[in-house]
């Protein structure tokens, strides 16, 4: 038996910080962190241009296949994801639209998206923050370059509404310290019988 929680939200909203805090507090949890770099490297090796329809389709196919494979190998127990399959589905469907393309991802990746939708999380924690605060956090982050911050920013307005179709708990991190976010998350997860 396994239960999967994904932590979602815009870049610099505190997903990884919260995942690490929960991992430290509950060593029995299985925590998996977002790591796009192997796929990004493979994309470079294949010479895929994600600004073209075919390049974007092949890139997303690689990401979706990797996510499905990751799900197949999760152990039993409580699992926490720093991002997760819902984020990948959203990005696949909406990234082209935001950039003015009418690419039909539902048709082009029909089989892959159907398989990805079998890998949904049982619960989602969605971290919210004001735009200017996300920008400040991004600028202060010395660990990661976050070069794609501006590129992803237009998606966030759509993303928050899109997540409402799922079993989601939202946390506004704007005026909270990382510890207060952790405490709020623990209360919500206890209420949802995740921990």
FENFENLIN-V555764 format. One line per field, one symbol per residue. phi: phi as a letter, one per 40 degrees, with the letter a starting at -180 (. if undefined). A space follows every 10 residues. Layout:
phi = ???
//
This chain:
phi = .bbbbbbbic cgchccccdc cccccbcccb bbccaccccc ccdcccgcbc cbccccdccc cccccccccc ccbccchcbb bcgicccccd cccbdccdcg bbcccdccbd ccccccccbc ccabbbcbac dccdcccccc cccbcfccdc ccdccccccd cccccbcbbb bccdbbcdcc cccccccccc ccfcb
//
